[in-house]
């Protein structure tokens, strides 16, 4: 289990043990995304939190100030303070992604990855999620990743299984047919 997943799982379990409602966790996750966005916009703060020259106490104080400035809830602040104390703020984006996965798995769903050479709209992702939810008989939530090497089409990965409908995969199958007289599959 990755460090990020360990922190995510521990945070979700802590919030569950405190009987935090799903809406509170949803809100805290959104706040964590806001914190990430604030760091992207505040280059000096981002550099200070990532710098080995900044002491642990300075990172904790800066994190506390950002939590207060952004008016973050107790659940979001709890995680951010812990990460500052453990010098793990550099893993925040990965941890937030893992929180989503852990929560999805706890509710019986799965996360999937959609790769495409062109951006997909929210409705496209919802339609794909609906179709694959029926296929795997679980709620599916997708993360989209830009992959120009696919040329066209999509590559979808869920639970370690890849469904490749990309143009590059089709061209590879044609190449196998031409070179070997049959496909490998």
N, C-alpha and C positions, 0 to 999 in steps of 0.2 A: 504494500500500500504506500502510495506516495505521501510525502510530508503534507502537501496541500490537502489531499483527501483525508488524512488523519485529523488535521485542524478542522476541516469542514464537518466531518462526521462528529467530532467532539462538540463543536458549536451547536449543531442541529440537535444532538442528544441532550445537551445542556438546556437548550431552549424547550425541548419536548418535556424534560423532567420538571421544568418550571411551569408547565402547562401553558406555554405561550401559544396563542391562537395562530392558525395559518396566516391570517391577515397581518398579524404582527411580524411574522417571519418574512412575508412578502415585502412588507414595508421596509424592514431592516435590510433585506437584500437590495432593494432599490436604493437605500441610503448608502450601502457599500459601493454600489455603482457610482453614486454621486461623489463619494469620496475619491474614487479612482479618477473620475472626470476632473474634480477639483485639483488633484495632483498634476494632471496633464496640463491644466491651465496655469498652475502656479509653479513655474519652473524652479524658482529658488527653494520652495518647500520640498519639491520632489528631489532636487539635487541634495538637499540637506539630509533628507530621510534615507537616501541611498548611499550617502558618502561614508566611507570608513573613518573619515576625520571627525564626523559628528559622534559625540559620545552617546551611549545608551540613554542616559538621563536626558540629554538634549532631544533625542528622538521621541522619548516618552512625552516630554513637555510639549514639543511641537505637535505631536499627534493629539494630545489632549486639547490644545488650542484649536486645532482644526475641527475636532469633534464638537467643541463648543460653538465655534463660528458657524458651522454647518447645521447646528441644532440637531445632531443625530440622536436617535433613541438609545435607550440603555442597551438593548441587544446588539446593535451595530457598534456602539462605543466599547462594549465589553470585548468583542473580538478584536477591534483595532488596538485597544490598549494592550491586550495580550500579545498581539503580533509585534507591537513596538517593544514590549519588554523582552520578548524572545528574539528580537532582531530579525523578524520574518516578514516585515512589510513588503519586501521585494517579491514575495509570493502571493500578495493579495489578490491579483487578478485570477490566478490559477485556483486559489482557495474559493473565491466567489463562484467560479465555474463549477468547482466540485460540490459546493453547497447545493447548487441547482440539481446536480446529478444525484446526490445523496437524498435530497427531499423527493425527487422524482421516483427513485428506487423504493423509498419507504412507502410511497403511495401506490406501488405496484406498476409504475411506468418505467420507461427507459429513455435515455438520451440517444440521439442519433446525429450523424454528421452528414451534411449535404455539401458536396463540392460541385461547383459549376464555374465556367469561364465568364459568365455574366451574372450580375446581381439578381437575386430573387427577391420578390416582394413578400411582404408579410402574408398576404393571402395565398401566394404560391406555397410558402412554407406550411401554412395551415392545411392546405389541400393535400400536400404530400404527407403531412403528419396524420391526417385522417385516413388516407389510403393505407399507409404502413401500419397504423394502429389496428386496422381491420386484419391485415395480413399476420401480424405477430400477436394479435389478441391482447395487446397492452397499450396503454396510452403512450404515445411517442411525442417527444418534443425535440425539434431539430436545431442544431447550430449550423449556420451557413459559413462556408469558407470559400474564398476566391481561389480558383485553380485554373489559370489560363492554359495549362498544358493539355486540358481535356478537349480543347478546340470547340466543342459544342456538346450539348446534352448534360447529363448529371451522373454523379457517382454518389451513391447513398450507402452509408455503413451504419448498421444497427447490431448491437450485441456481437460484434466481431465478424459479421457477415456483410460482405460488400456486394451491392447490386450495381453493376457498372453499365450504364446506358450511354456512355460518352462516345463521341466520334472517334477519339483516339483508341478506345477499346475495340470499336468496330473495325477500324483500320488494321489493328493488330490481328484480329481474327481473319480478315481477308488476306493479310500477309502470310499467316500460318497456312491457310488453304492453298495459296499459290506456291509456297516454298515446300510444304510437306504433303500437300494433297488432302490434308484433314486438319481439323482444329484440335487443340490439346484438350478441349473440354468435352 
